[in-house]
């Protein structure tokens, strides 16, 4: 049995079942989860049955696809309902996502009665508000009696009423006490996970975090709730040995959880609205769209899913995607590329759509640009556009540095939810040849109006054409191409190459599906660059990885393991010499907080300061991510200089300007 074979369970259900266990059973919960994962399952409609043993069955009833109540998990053992099996099943199943916002049929016109921004009591011009009933004049207690003003006559000059003072500006909105309390619960649960690490954050710690997430959902804190559920999902993947798990993902999720919980208590106004976030809204109506195909890429995930994603653009340059991804791996990805797109009545395949166009009526679009395929969507085939023709040609007119800055915002570890944007870059380049790296070879290219760029393979699977195409292009230095790539955040300009113009100048190449031939390349007798220069840039020698490594080491093993590292003076010295004194201070404070344990008068260890350690770790995690993004943005600048808005110190900015001159 795998987690994917069980229906999602609501966080409050898992938390309740674990909380109802006795202390003795809680100690056995992690072992029970592991044992239950090895048992066979059977699905019958909305019910999934797990064979606990030869005589006992466990059932999870999920009407609507989610186990929403405690009573929906039943067990046939003698100890039920107070048995360990029900809690183990809830902990083994994936955590259900919070409910989404309802999608309106159409956006209301501003100022109309359906406009949600209008208050329910506000009167409209068509329906004037009733006048208040006349009340007898009364004299407020403990005040001066009210006096009346005589009517103005011809002999009595009328006196104008004094001008009213302007109303004071309303105070910025603050979080309610209930929201502050819910945020404090999330902080405590997240700090406990960081204290214990992956090895110590078992089902009981996860249930505490799920309970805090449920409370935060009731208090309207969807952004922190989403981060908490991500932490639980990644903890389970790490403990189960999931090959798709990455420690960096858990670092990001934990920092997002702790950062959101901390900011709820201090943010006001617009910042508070961003920290609160909003419930996930999958698709919103977008009316009629005229779409122009760009390219199609294969999608193969480590979880075994495969498919294709076709990128299209609107006349104003907005990017959207049409995807088809399901379990099946690389084999399915190769087959889906030639299947009909699931959008309206069009007969185009994914690969054909990447070079054609669509006219869509009743379109729905998700915040990340995915096009919906509901029953109300109508689509017909239309004329496409070449990359050198409007409106697509405008995508290549934006300077590379500006494109990289926008892509970096969309892939930032702590980007605002529903921030939109894309991680794609559209560049005109001249190929220079292959260069060797520690992880293999990549293709070096000179970008028009920008720096040298390293182009890497999007997917190394030999069934896909990425690797063969890149190696073939590396044998043709001097070739000029128009390319589309995905930004790879690094301390030097780096892209995964997804599509390019055909070397002959006719058409385009989807580098994951189409295979170039030697005959497609320019004449071997053409002049070539014999010695491609080695790229350098801001941050090429930055010692920031010393801080990043300690931040990541905390997550698998917890605070105690970091406290055993001993003296980090040498690493702090390297950071200072590298122009990062703030990073040196954060590293020293983090390790000192991890090693700090006080004793009482009798020599017994006092409880560790989990809140203090979590604060130091959060500061180090957010700082290192911000500096890495600033170094990446600086590397794409056409000419080295100071980093505008960089979180680094003045010494860092000065050094980056100096190292950039070696590009």
C-alpha positions as CSV (number, residue, x, y, z in Angstrom):
1,X,0.0,0.0,0.0
2,X,1.2,3.5,-0.8
3,X,-0.2,6.9,0.3
4,X,-1.5,7.4,-3.2
5,X,-3.8,4.4,-2.7
6,X,-5.6,5.9,0.3
7,X,-8.0,8.8,0.0
8,X,-7.0,12.2,1.5
9,X,-7.9,12.7,5.1
10,X,-8.9,16.1,6.5
11,X,-6.3,17.5,8.9
12,X,-8.7,17.7,11.9
13,X,-9.6,14.0,11.5
14,X,-6.0,12.9,11.7
15,X,-5.4,15.2,14.7
16,X,-8.4,14.0,16.6
17,X,-7.6,10.3,16.1
18,X,-4.1,10.8,17.3
19,X,-5.1,12.9,20.3
20,X,-7.6,10.3,21.4
21,X,-4.8,7.7,21.7
22,X,-3.4,6.8,25.1
23,X,0.3,7.7,25.7
24,X,1.2,4.1,25.4
25,X,-0.4,3.8,21.9
26,X,1.2,7.0,20.7
27,X,4.6,5.5,21.3
28,X,3.7,2.7,18.9
29,X,2.0,4.9,16.3
30,X,5.0,5.3,13.9
31,X,5.7,1.6,13.8
32,X,2.0,1.0,13.1
33,X,2.0,3.4,10.2
34,X,5.0,1.6,8.7
35,X,3.4,-1.8,9.2
36,X,0.1,-0.7,7.7
37,X,1.8,0.7,4.6
38,X,2.8,-2.9,3.7
39,X,-0.8,-4.2,3.8
40,X,-2.9,-4.7,0.6
41,X,-5.8,-2.4,-0.2
42,X,-9.0,-2.6,-2.2
43,X,-11.1,0.2,-3.5
44,X,-14.9,-0.1,-4.0
45,X,-16.5,3.2,-5.0
46,X,-15.9,5.8,-2.3
47,X,-14.6,3.2,0.2
48,X,-11.0,1.9,0.5
49,X,-10.5,-1.3,2.5
50,X,-7.2,-2.2,4.1
51,X,-6.5,-5.8,5.2
52,X,-4.9,-5.3,8.6
53,X,-4.6,-9.1,8.9
54,X,-6.3,-12.2,7.7
55,X,-9.4,-11.5,9.9
56,X,-9.5,-7.7,10.3
57,X,-10.3,-5.0,7.8
58,X,-10.0,-1.3,8.0
59,X,-12.3,0.9,5.9
60,X,-11.9,4.6,4.9
61,X,-15.1,6.1,3.5
62,X,-14.5,9.2,1.4
63,X,-17.6,10.6,-0.2
64,X,-16.5,13.3,-2.5
65,X,-12.9,12.0,-2.4
66,X,-12.0,13.2,1.1
67,X,-12.4,11.5,4.5
68,X,-14.1,14.4,6.3
69,X,-15.2,12.9,9.6
70,X,-13.7,10.7,12.3
71,X,-16.5,8.2,12.0
72,X,-15.6,7.7,8.3
73,X,-12.7,5.5,9.4
74,X,-13.8,2.2,10.9
75,X,-11.9,-0.9,12.0
76,X,-13.1,-4.4,12.7
77,X,-10.6,-5.2,15.5
78,X,-11.7,-5.9,19.1
79,X,-10.3,-2.6,20.4
80,X,-12.2,-0.4,17.9
81,X,-13.0,2.5,17.9
82,X,-10.1,3.2,20.4
83,X,-7.6,1.1,18.4
84,X,-4.3,2.1,16.9
85,X,-5.3,1.1,13.4
86,X,-7.6,4.1,12.7
87,X,-5.0,6.6,13.7
88,X,-2.3,4.8,11.7
89,X,-4.5,4.8,8.6
90,X,-5.1,8.5,8.9
91,X,-1.4,9.2,9.3
92,X,-0.5,7.1,6.3
93,X,-3.0,8.8,4.0
94,X,-2.2,12.1,2.4
95,X,-3.5,15.3,4.1
96,X,-6.5,16.8,2.3
97,X,-6.0,20.3,0.9
98,X,-8.1,23.1,2.3
99,X,-11.3,23.9,0.4
100,X,-11.0,26.2,-2.5
101,X,-12.8,29.5,-3.1
102,X,-15.9,29.1,-5.2
103,X,-15.4,30.2,-8.8
104,X,-18.0,32.7,-9.9
105,X,-19.8,32.3,-13.3
106,X,-18.8,35.8,-14.3
107,X,-17.0,38.7,-12.7
108,X,-19.5,41.3,-11.5
109,X,-19.3,44.8,-12.8
110,X,-17.6,47.3,-10.5
111,X,-20.3,49.2,-8.5
112,X,-23.0,46.7,-9.2
113,X,-25.1,45.0,-6.6
114,X,-23.2,41.8,-7.2
115,X,-19.8,43.5,-6.5
116,X,-18.4,41.8,-3.5
117,X,-16.5,44.9,-2.5
118,X,-19.7,46.7,-1.7
119,X,-21.0,46.4,1.9
120,X,-24.4,44.6,2.3
121,X,-25.9,47.7,4.0
122,X,-24.7,50.2,1.4
123,X,-27.6,51.7,-0.6
124,X,-27.6,51.9,-4.3
125,X,-28.9,54.9,-6.4
126,X,-32.0,52.9,-7.5
127,X,-32.9,52.1,-3.9
128,X,-32.3,55.0,-1.6
129,X,-31.7,54.3,2.1
130,X,-34.7,55.1,4.3
131,X,-34.3,58.3,6.3
132,X,-33.9,57.7,10.1
133,X,-37.0,58.2,12.2
134,X,-37.2,61.5,14.1
135,X,-36.2,61.1,17.7
136,X,-37.0,63.5,20.6
137,X,-34.2,65.8,21.6
138,X,-32.5,64.6,24.7
139,X,-29.9,66.2,26.9
140,X,-26.8,64.0,27.3
141,X,-26.2,63.3,31.0
142,X,-23.4,65.2,32.7
143,X,-23.1,67.6,29.7
144,X,-24.1,71.1,28.8
145,X,-27.8,71.4,27.7
146,X,-28.3,71.6,23.9
147,X,-29.4,75.0,22.7
148,X,-31.4,75.8,19.5
149,X,-30.4,78.4,17.0
150,X,-33.1,80.9,15.9
151,X,-34.1,80.9,12.3
152,X,-32.4,83.6,10.2
153,X,-34.7,86.5,9.2
154,X,-34.3,89.5,6.9
155,X,-33.1,91.5,9.8
156,X,-30.9,88.8,11.3
157,X,-27.8,88.0,9.2
158,X,-27.4,84.3,8.6
159,X,-24.2,82.8,10.0
160,X,-22.6,80.0,8.1
161,X,-21.9,76.7,9.9
162,X,-18.3,76.1,10.8
163,X,-16.4,73.9,8.4
164,X,-16.2,70.3,9.5
165,X,-12.8,69.0,10.3
166,X,-11.7,66.1,7.9
167,X,-12.3,62.7,9.3
168,X,-9.2,61.0,10.6
169,X,-7.7,58.3,8.4
170,X,-8.8,54.8,9.6
171,X,-6.2,52.9,11.5
172,X,-4.5,50.0,9.5
173,X,-6.2,46.7,10.0
174,X,-4.5,44.4,12.5
175,X,-4.8,40.7,13.1
176,X,-7.5,39.7,15.5
177,X,-6.6,38.1,18.9
178,X,-7.9,34.8,17.6
179,X,-5.7,35.0,14.5
180,X,-2.7,35.8,16.7
181,X,-3.4,32.8,18.9
182,X,-3.7,30.5,15.9
183,X,-0.5,31.9,14.4
184,X,1.2,31.3,17.8
185,X,0.0,27.6,17.7
186,X,1.5,27.2,14.2
187,X,4.8,28.7,15.3
188,X,5.0,26.4,18.3
189,X,4.2,23.3,16.2
190,X,6.7,24.3,13.4
191,X,9.4,25.1,16.0
192,X,8.9,21.6,17.5
193,X,9.4,20.0,14.1
194,X,12.6,22.0,13.6
195,X,13.8,21.0,17.0
196,X,13.2,17.3,16.4
197,X,14.2,17.1,12.7
198,X,12.8,14.7,10.2
199,X,14.0,11.7,12.3
200,X,12.1,12.9,15.4
201,X,9.0,14.4,13.8
202,X,6.8,11.3,13.7
203,X,3.1,11.0,13.5
204,X,2.5,12.6,16.9
205,X,4.4,15.8,15.9
206,X,2.7,15.8,12.5
207,X,-0.7,15.5,14.2
208,X,0.0,18.5,16.4
209,X,0.9,20.5,13.3
210,X,-2.3,19.4,11.6
211,X,-4.3,20.5,14.6
212,X,-2.7,23.9,14.5
213,X,-3.4,24.1,10.7
214,X,-7.0,23.3,11.3
215,X,-7.3,26.0,13.9
216,X,-5.6,28.5,11.6
217,X,-8.0,27.6,8.8
218,X,-11.0,28.4,11.0
219,X,-9.3,31.8,11.8
220,X,-8.9,32.6,8.0
221,X,-5.1,32.1,7.6
222,X,-5.0,30.1,4.4
223,X,-1.4,30.9,3.5
224,X,0.0,29.6,6.8
225,X,-2.3,26.6,6.5
226,X,-1.0,25.7,3.1
227,X,2.6,25.9,4.3
228,X,1.8,23.6,7.3
229,X,0.2,21.0,5.1
230,X,3.3,21.1,2.8
231,X,5.5,20.5,5.8
232,X,3.5,17.5,6.8
233,X,3.5,16.1,3.3
234,X,7.3,16.5,3.0
235,X,7.9,15.0,6.4
236,X,6.0,11.9,5.4
237,X,7.9,11.7,2.1
238,X,11.2,12.0,3.8
239,X,10.4,9.4,6.4
240,X,9.1,7.0,3.8
241,X,12.2,7.3,1.6
242,X,10.3,8.9,-1.3
243,X,12.8,9.4,-4.2
244,X,11.2,12.7,-5.1
245,X,11.9,14.2,-1.7
246,X,14.4,17.1,-1.5
247,X,15.7,18.6,1.7
248,X,15.6,22.1,0.1
249,X,11.9,21.8,-0.4
250,X,11.3,21.1,3.3
251,X,13.6,24.0,4.3
252,X,11.5,26.3,2.1
253,X,8.2,25.0,3.5
254,X,9.4,25.3,7.1
255,X,10.7,28.8,6.6
256,X,7.4,29.8,4.9
257,X,5.4,28.3,7.8
258,X,7.5,30.0,10.5
259,X,7.7,33.3,8.6
260,X,4.0,33.5,8.0
261,X,3.2,32.6,11.6
262,X,5.6,35.3,12.9
263,X,4.4,38.0,10.6
264,X,0.7,37.6,11.5
265,X,1.3,39.3,14.8
266,X,3.2,42.3,13.4
267,X,1.8,43.0,10.0
268,X,-0.9,45.5,9.3
269,X,-3.0,46.7,6.3
270,X,-1.9,45.4,2.9
271,X,1.0,43.4,4.4
272,X,-1.4,41.6,6.7
273,X,-3.7,40.8,3.7
274,X,-0.7,39.2,1.9
275,X,0.4,37.3,5.0
276,X,-3.1,35.9,5.5
277,X,-3.4,34.9,1.9
278,X,-6.5,33.5,0.4
279,X,-8.1,30.2,-0.2
280,X,-6.9,28.4,-3.3
281,X,-8.9,29.4,-6.3
282,X,-8.3,26.9,-9.1
283,X,-9.8,28.6,-12.1
284,X,-11.3,32.0,-12.9
285,X,-13.4,33.1,-15.9
286,X,-11.4,34.9,-18.5
287,X,-13.9,35.5,-21.3
288,X,-12.7,35.0,-24.9
289,X,-9.0,34.5,-25.7
290,X,-6.9,34.4,-28.8
291,X,-4.0,32.1,-28.3
292,X,-0.7,31.6,-30.3
293,X,1.3,28.4,-29.8
294,X,4.9,28.6,-28.7
295,X,6.2,25.1,-28.0
296,X,5.4,21.8,-26.3
297,X,7.6,20.2,-23.5
298,X,7.4,16.7,-22.0
299,X,6.5,16.4,-18.3
300,X,8.0,13.5,-16.4
301,X,7.9,13.5,-12.6
302,X,9.8,11.4,-10.1
303,X,6.5,10.2,-8.7
304,X,5.8,8.3,-11.9
305,X,3.5,10.8,-13.7
306,X,4.0,11.7,-17.4
307,X,2.5,13.9,-20.0
308,X,2.9,17.0,-22.1
309,X,2.5,20.7,-21.6
310,X,2.0,23.2,-24.4
311,X,2.7,26.8,-23.9
312,X,0.6,29.5,-25.7
313,X,0.6,33.3,-25.5
314,X,-2.1,35.9,-25.8
315,X,-1.8,39.0,-28.0
316,X,-0.6,41.0,-25.0
317,X,2.1,38.6,-24.1
318,X,0.5,36.7,-21.3
319,X,1.6,33.0,-21.1
320,X,-0.8,30.2,-20.6
321,X,-0.5,26.4,-20.7
322,X,-2.5,23.4,-21.8
323,X,-1.4,20.2,-20.1
324,X,-2.2,16.5,-19.9
325,X,-0.3,14.8,-17.1
326,X,-1.3,11.5,-15.4
327,X,0.4,8.4,-14.1
328,X,2.5,6.7,-16.8
329,X,6.0,8.0,-16.8
330,X,8.1,8.9,-19.9
331,X,6.2,6.4,-22.1
332,X,3.0,8.3,-21.5
333,X,4.8,11.7,-22.1
334,X,5.9,10.5,-25.6
335,X,2.4,9.3,-26.5
336,X,0.5,12.3,-25.2
337,X,2.4,14.7,-27.4
338,X,0.5,13.4,-30.4
339,X,-2.9,13.2,-28.7
340,X,-5.7,15.7,-29.2
341,X,-5.7,18.6,-26.8
342,X,-8.4,18.5,-24.2
343,X,-9.8,21.9,-24.8
344,X,-13.1,22.6,-26.5
345,X,-13.8,21.0,-29.9
346,X,-10.3,21.5,-31.4
347,X,-8.7,18.5,-33.2
348,X,-5.1,19.8,-32.7
349,X,-2.6,17.6,-31.0
350,X,-0.2,19.1,-28.4
351,X,2.7,19.3,-30.9
352,X,0.4,20.9,-33.5
353,X,-0.9,23.4,-31.0
354,X,2.7,24.5,-30.2
355,X,2.9,25.8,-33.8
356,X,-0.7,26.9,-34.4
357,X,-3.3,29.0,-32.7
358,X,-6.7,28.8,-30.9
359,X,-9.7,31.0,-30.5
360,X,-11.3,30.2,-27.1
361,X,-14.7,31.3,-25.7
362,X,-15.7,30.9,-22.1
363,X,-12.1,30.4,-21.1
364,X,-11.1,29.7,-17.5
365,X,-7.5,30.3,-16.2
366,X,-5.8,29.3,-13.0
367,X,-3.5,31.7,-11.2
368,X,-0.5,30.0,-12.6
369,X,-1.8,30.2,-16.2
370,X,-3.3,26.8,-16.7
371,X,-6.3,26.8,-19.1
372,X,-9.4,24.9,-17.8
373,X,-11.2,22.4,-20.0
374,X,-14.7,22.6,-18.5
375,X,-17.9,21.9,-20.4
376,X,-18.5,25.6,-21.0
377,X,-15.2,26.1,-22.8
378,X,-15.4,26.4,-26.6
379,X,-12.2,26.3,-28.8
380,X,-11.6,26.3,-32.5
381,X,-8.4,26.1,-34.5
382,X,-7.0,29.5,-35.7
383,X,-3.9,30.7,-37.4
384,X,-0.7,30.7,-35.4
385,X,2.3,33.1,-35.6
386,X,6.0,32.5,-36.2
387,X,8.4,33.5,-33.4
388,X,9.6,36.4,-35.6
389,X,6.1,37.7,-36.2
390,X,3.8,39.7,-33.9
391,X,2.6,39.2,-31.3
392,X,5.1,36.5,-30.4
393,X,8.2,38.5,-31.5
394,X,7.6,40.9,-28.7
395,X,8.5,38.2,-26.1
396,X,12.2,38.4,-27.4
397,X,12.3,42.2,-27.2
398,X,12.4,42.5,-23.4
399,X,16.0,42.8,-22.2
400,X,17.4,39.6,-20.7
401,X,18.1,41.1,-17.3
402,X,14.5,42.3,-17.0
403,X,13.2,38.8,-18.1
404,X,15.4,37.1,-15.5
405,X,14.2,39.4,-12.7
406,X,10.6,38.6,-13.5
407,X,11.3,34.9,-13.8
408,X,13.2,35.0,-10.5
409,X,10.2,36.5,-8.8
410,X,8.0,33.6,-10.0
411,X,10.4,30.9,-8.8
412,X,11.4,32.6,-5.6
413,X,11.3,30.3,-2.6
414,X,9.1,32.7,-0.8
415,X,7.1,34.3,-3.6
416,X,3.7,35.7,-2.8
417,X,0.9,33.2,-3.5
418,X,-1.0,33.8,-6.8
419,X,1.8,36.2,-7.8
420,X,1.6,35.0,-11.4
421,X,4.5,35.3,-13.8
422,X,6.5,32.7,-15.6
423,X,10.0,31.2,-15.2
424,X,10.6,31.2,-19.0
425,X,13.1,33.4,-20.8
426,X,13.1,34.3,-24.5
427,X,16.6,35.0,-25.8
428,X,18.6,35.4,-29.0
429,X,21.9,33.7,-28.6
430,X,25.1,32.7,-30.4
431,X,26.4,29.2,-29.5
432,X,30.0,29.0,-28.3
433,X,30.5,25.4,-27.6
434,X,30.4,22.8,-24.8
435,X,32.0,23.4,-21.4
436,X,32.7,20.8,-18.7
437,X,31.1,21.0,-15.2
438,X,31.2,18.8,-12.1
439,X,27.8,17.4,-13.0
440,X,28.5,16.9,-16.7
441,X,28.7,19.1,-19.9
442,X,26.6,22.0,-20.8
443,X,26.3,24.3,-23.8
444,X,27.7,27.8,-23.5
445,X,26.1,30.7,-25.4
446,X,26.5,34.4,-25.7
447,X,23.2,36.2,-25.2
448,X,22.4,39.3,-27.3
449,X,22.4,42.3,-24.9
450,X,23.3,40.1,-21.9
451,X,26.0,37.8,-20.4
452,X,27.2,34.4,-21.2
453,X,24.6,31.8,-20.5
454,X,25.0,28.1,-19.7
455,X,22.3,26.0,-21.4
456,X,21.6,22.6,-19.7
457,X,19.4,19.6,-20.3
458,X,15.8,19.8,-19.1
459,X,15.6,16.0,-18.6
460,X,18.3,13.4,-18.9
461,X,16.0,10.5,-19.7
462,X,17.4,8.8,-22.8
463,X,13.9,8.3,-24.2
464,X,13.6,12.0,-24.6
465,X,15.5,14.1,-27.1
466,X,16.9,16.7,-24.8
467,X,20.4,15.3,-24.3
468,X,21.1,14.3,-27.9
469,X,19.9,17.7,-29.2
470,X,22.0,19.7,-26.8
471,X,25.2,17.7,-27.6
472,X,24.5,18.1,-31.3
473,X,24.1,21.9,-31.0
474,X,27.4,22.0,-29.0
475,X,29.2,20.8,-32.2
476,X,28.0,23.9,-34.1
477,X,29.6,27.0,-32.5
478,X,28.8,30.2,-34.2
479,X,25.2,29.2,-34.9
480,X,22.7,31.9,-34.0
481,X,19.4,30.7,-32.5
482,X,16.3,32.1,-30.9
483,X,15.6,30.0,-27.8
484,X,13.2,29.5,-25.0
485,X,14.6,28.3,-21.7
486,X,13.6,27.9,-18.0
487,X,15.5,29.9,-15.5
488,X,17.7,27.9,-13.1
489,X,18.5,30.0,-10.0
490,X,22.2,30.0,-9.7
491,X,25.1,32.4,-9.1
492,X,25.7,32.5,-12.9
493,X,23.3,32.8,-15.8
494,X,21.8,29.4,-16.4
495,X,18.8,27.9,-18.3
496,X,17.4,24.6,-19.1
497,X,16.9,24.6,-22.9
498,X,13.3,23.8,-23.9
499,X,12.9,25.0,-27.5
500,X,14.8,26.8,-30.2
501,X,14.4,28.0,-33.8
502,X,15.5,25.5,-36.4
503,X,19.2,26.0,-37.3
504,X,18.1,26.3,-41.0
505,X,15.8,29.2,-40.1
506,X,12.6,27.3,-41.0
507,X,10.2,26.6,-38.2
508,X,11.0,25.7,-34.5
509,X,12.2,22.6,-32.6
510,X,10.6,21.2,-29.4
511,X,13.9,19.9,-28.0
512,X,12.2,17.3,-25.8
513,X,10.3,15.6,-28.7
514,X,11.9,16.6,-32.0
515,X,15.3,15.2,-32.9
516,X,17.8,17.3,-34.8
517,X,20.1,15.7,-37.4
518,X,23.6,16.5,-38.4
519,X,22.3,17.7,-41.8
520,X,20.2,20.4,-40.0
521,X,23.4,22.1,-38.7
522,X,25.3,24.8,-40.7
523,X,28.1,23.9,-43.1
524,X,31.1,22.6,-41.0
525,X,33.3,24.9,-43.1
526,X,31.8,28.0,-41.5
527,X,34.0,30.0,-39.1
528,X,33.7,28.8,-35.5
529,X,34.9,30.0,-32.1
530,X,37.8,27.8,-31.1
531,X,38.0,28.7,-27.4
532,X,34.8,29.5,-25.7
533,X,35.4,31.8,-22.7
534,X,34.7,30.6,-19.3
535,X,31.8,32.5,-17.7
536,X,32.2,34.3,-14.4
537,X,30.1,36.8,-12.7
538,X,28.8,38.1,-9.3
539,X,28.8,35.4,-6.7
540,X,30.9,33.0,-8.7
541,X,33.2,32.6,-5.7
542,X,30.6,33.5,-3.0
543,X,31.0,31.5,0.2
544,X,27.2,31.7,0.9
545,X,27.0,27.9,0.6
546,X,28.6,27.7,4.1
547,X,25.5,29.2,5.7
548,X,23.1,27.4,3.3
549,X,24.6,24.0,4.3
550,X,24.1,24.6,8.0
551,X,20.5,25.7,7.4
552,X,19.8,22.5,5.5
553,X,21.7,20.2,8.0
554,X,19.3,21.3,10.7
555,X,16.2,19.9,9.0
556,X,17.1,16.1,8.8
557,X,18.6,15.7,12.2
558,X,17.3,18.6,14.3
559,X,18.8,21.2,16.6
560,X,20.9,18.7,18.6
561,X,22.9,17.5,15.6
562,X,23.7,21.1,14.7
563,X,24.9,21.8,18.2
564,X,27.5,19.0,17.9
565,X,29.4,20.7,15.1
566,X,31.6,22.6,17.5
567,X,33.5,25.7,16.6
568,X,32.5,27.4,13.3
569,X,34.9,30.3,13.6
570,X,36.8,29.3,10.4
571,X,33.5,29.2,8.4
572,X,32.5,32.6,9.8
573,X,35.9,34.0,8.9
574,X,35.5,32.8,5.3
575,X,32.1,34.5,5.1
576,X,33.5,37.8,6.4
577,X,36.4,37.6,3.9
578,X,33.9,36.9,1.2
579,X,32.1,40.1,1.9
580,X,29.2,38.6,3.9
581,X,29.6,39.7,7.5
582,X,25.9,39.4,8.1
583,X,25.9,35.8,7.1
584,X,28.9,35.2,9.4
585,X,26.9,36.7,12.3
586,X,23.9,34.6,11.5
587,X,25.9,31.4,11.3
588,X,27.6,32.1,14.6
589,X,24.3,32.9,16.3
590,X,22.6,29.8,14.8
591,X,25.2,27.3,16.0
592,X,25.5,29.0,19.4
593,X,21.7,28.7,19.9
594,X,21.8,25.1,18.9
595,X,24.5,24.2,21.4
596,X,23.1,26.3,24.2
597,X,21.6,24.1,27.0
598,X,21.3,25.5,30.6
599,X,21.0,23.5,33.8
600,X,19.2,24.1,37.0
601,X,20.7,24.3,40.5
602,X,20.8,20.5,40.7
603,X,22.7,20.1,37.4
604,X,19.7,18.9,35.4
605,X,19.2,20.0,31.8
606,X,16.5,22.6,31.4
607,X,14.2,22.5,28.4
608,X,15.8,23.9,25.2
609,X,14.8,27.3,23.9
610,X,13.0,26.1,20.8
611,X,11.5,29.5,20.0
612,X,14.9,31.2,20.1
613,X,16.5,28.5,18.0
614,X,13.6,28.7,15.5
615,X,14.1,32.5,15.3
616,X,17.8,32.2,14.5
617,X,17.2,29.4,11.9
618,X,14.4,31.4,10.2
619,X,16.6,34.5,9.9
620,X,19.5,32.4,8.4
621,X,17.1,30.6,6.0
622,X,15.5,33.8,4.7
623,X,18.7,35.7,4.5
624,X,20.6,33.0,2.5
625,X,17.6,32.7,0.1
626,X,17.4,36.5,-0.5
627,X,21.2,36.8,-1.1
628,X,21.2,33.9,-3.5
629,X,18.4,35.5,-5.5
630,X,20.2,38.8,-5.5
631,X,23.4,37.1,-6.8
632,X,21.3,35.4,-9.5
633,X,19.7,38.7,-10.6
634,X,23.1,40.5,-10.6
635,X,24.6,37.8,-12.8
636,X,22.1,38.5,-15.5
637,X,22.8,42.3,-15.5
638,X,24.3,43.5,-18.8
639,X,27.1,45.3,-17.0
640,X,28.3,44.6,-13.4
641,X,27.4,47.1,-10.8
642,X,25.7,47.5,-7.4
643,X,22.7,45.4,-6.6
644,X,19.7,47.6,-6.3
645,X,17.6,46.5,-3.4
646,X,20.0,43.8,-2.4
647,X,19.7,42.4,1.1
648,X,23.5,42.1,1.4
649,X,25.7,44.5,3.2
650,X,27.6,47.4,1.6
651,X,30.7,45.3,1.7
652,X,28.9,42.5,-0.2
653,X,27.8,45.0,-2.9
654,X,31.3,46.3,-3.3
655,X,32.8,42.9,-3.7
656,X,30.1,41.8,-6.2
657,X,30.9,44.8,-8.3
658,X,34.5,43.8,-8.3
659,X,34.0,40.1,-9.1
660,X,31.6,41.0,-11.8
661,X,34.4,42.8,-13.8
662,X,36.0,39.4,-14.5
663,X,33.1,38.2,-16.6
